[in-house]
Amino acid sequence: MVVHITQDLMMSSNASAASRAAGHKFKFVASWERAAHVINENEVEVLIIDLQSEGLDIDELVEGLKDLAESNRPQTIAYAQHVEGALLEKANAAGFDKVMDVNVKAPFFLTQALLPLLRASGTAEDPARVVMIGSIDGIAVSATDNFPY
């Protein structure tokens, strides 16, 4: 089973379709509390976390993952996806800070908080892994203006 923490229905529907196409059951939840309940009641292979989810407490998430038995801890994928829609001429510091907070700082500090779990679960032969997912706009020409902020 795949569990996805997000309030973004578009992203959840995409993840759901991909999961089901791969033969997995899929559950959309809006909070870590609900995700933890589903994980404890089911065999969950993958947990997908939208780092921009309203009310998501990273410290609570990390502690919750630590509390799960290692045999019950799913592979975890976290992503950030904030885009500021202002034109370059109208961009401001607050918008820039929001983009950096969501897209750069959140994944970095989540990884930092999970280091004890990563170290404990990895071996020299099979190390724990962190995969950062970037925007597809880095490999294709976008239909809209995209600026590096």
C-alpha positions in Angstrom: 0.0 0.0 0.0 1.1 3.6 -0.7 0.0 6.4 1.7 0.2 10.0 0.6 0.1 12.9 3.1 -1.2 16.0 1.2 -4.1 18.4 0.8 -3.3 18.8 -2.9 -5.9 16.7 -4.7 -4.3 17.1 -8.1 -1.0 15.7 -6.9 -2.8 13.0 -4.9 -4.7 11.9 -8.0 -1.5 11.6 -10.0 0.2 9.6 -7.2 -2.9 7.4 -6.9 -3.0 6.6 -10.6 0.8 5.8 -10.7 0.5 3.6 -7.6 -2.5 1.7 -8.9 -0.9 1.3 -12.3 2.0 -0.4 -10.4 -0.4 -2.7 -8.6 -0.5 -1.0 -5.2 -3.4 0.1 -3.1 -3.4 3.8 -2.4 -4.6 5.9 0.6 -4.8 9.7 0.6 -4.6 11.3 4.1 -4.4 14.9 5.2 -2.2 14.5 8.3 0.6 12.5 9.9 -1.8 11.4 12.6 -4.0 9.7 10.0 -1.0 8.3 8.1 0.4 6.7 11.3 -3.0 5.1 11.9 -3.1 3.6 8.4 0.6 2.4 8.7 -0.2 0.7 12.0 -3.3 -1.0 10.6 -1.9 -2.0 7.2 1.2 -3.2 5.4 2.4 0.2 4.0 5.4 0.0 1.7 5.7 3.7 0.7 4.8 6.9 2.5 4.7 10.0 0.3 4.8 13.4 2.1 4.0 16.8 0.7 6.2 19.0 2.8 3.8 21.9 2.0 0.9 20.2 3.7 -1.0 22.5 6.0 -0.4 21.8 9.6 2.4 19.2 8.9 4.8 19.3 11.9 8.2 18.0 10.7 9.3 17.2 14.3 6.1 15.3 15.0 6.6 13.4 11.7 10.2 12.5 12.5 9.3 11.3 16.0 6.4 9.3 14.6 8.7 7.6 12.1 11.2 6.8 14.9 8.4 5.3 17.0 7.4 2.8 14.3 9.0 -0.6 14.5 11.8 -0.8 11.9 10.0 -3.7 10.3 6.9 -1.6 10.0 8.6 1.6 8.8 7.7 2.4 5.1 10.1 3.8 2.5 9.5 7.5 2.7 9.4 10.0 -0.2 9.1 13.7 0.6 8.7 16.5 -1.9 8.3 20.2 -2.0 6.5 22.1 -4.7 6.1 25.8 -4.3 6.2 28.1 -7.3 5.8 31.9 -7.0 3.7 33.2 -9.9 4.9 36.8 -9.8 6.6 38.2 -12.9 10.3 38.8 -12.5 9.7 42.6 -12.2 7.2 42.1 -9.4 8.9 39.4 -7.4 9.6 40.3 -3.8 11.7 39.0 -0.8 8.7 37.4 0.8 7.9 35.3 -2.3 11.5 34.4 -2.7 11.7 33.3 1.0 8.6 31.1 0.6 10.1 29.3 -2.4 13.4 28.7 -0.6 11.6 27.7 2.6 9.5 25.1 0.9 11.7 23.9 -1.9 15.2 24.0 -0.3 15.1 24.3 3.4 12.3 21.9 4.2 13.9 18.9 2.3 17.3 19.7 3.8 16.1 20.0 7.4 13.9 16.9 7.1 16.9 14.9 5.8 18.9 16.3 8.7 16.3 15.3 11.2 16.1 11.8 9.8 19.8 11.1 9.9 19.6 8.9 13.0 17.0 6.7 11.3 19.0 6.6 8.0 22.2 5.7 9.8 20.5 3.0 11.9 18.8 1.4 8.9 21.7 1.4 6.5 24.7 -0.9 6.2 27.9 -0.7 4.2 26.5 -3.1 1.7 23.0 -1.6 1.5 23.2 2.1 2.7 20.1 4.1 3.4 19.3 6.6 0.7 18.0 10.0 0.2 16.6 10.9 -3.2 15.8 14.5 -3.9 13.3 15.1 -6.6 13.6 18.2 -8.7 11.3 19.9 -11.2 10.7 18.5 -14.6 11.1 22.1 -15.9 14.8 21.5 -15.6 14.8 19.2 -18.6 12.1 20.7 -20.8 11.0 24.1 -22.1 8.1 25.3 -20.0 5.0 26.8 -21.4 5.2 29.5 -18.8 7.9 31.9 -17.6 10.1 30.3 -14.8 12.6 32.3 -12.9 15.3 31.0 -10.5 13.5 32.1 -7.4 
